[in-house]
Amino acid sequence: MAQIGENSGSLAAVMEKTSEYYEKKVDGLVSLMLGMLEPILIITVGGIVLVVILAMYLPIFSMGQ
């Protein structure tokens, strides 16, 4: 890309378009990662809450038997 821009005399414009392309690509990947991260965090927090609740209630149930 740089070679083509340099040969045509519009290196700045070619670099600008290239940077816009890669910026859009990175933004898309970040959005995808954040979209995948949200359900994983919800499941993780739910698991932690479940462990805490079980840790509190299992001794109570054991005493009742």
HELIX and SHEET records of a PDB file:
HELIX    1   1 ALA A    2  SER A    8  1                                   7    
HELIX    2   2 LEU A   11  GLY A   64  1                                  54    
END                                                                             
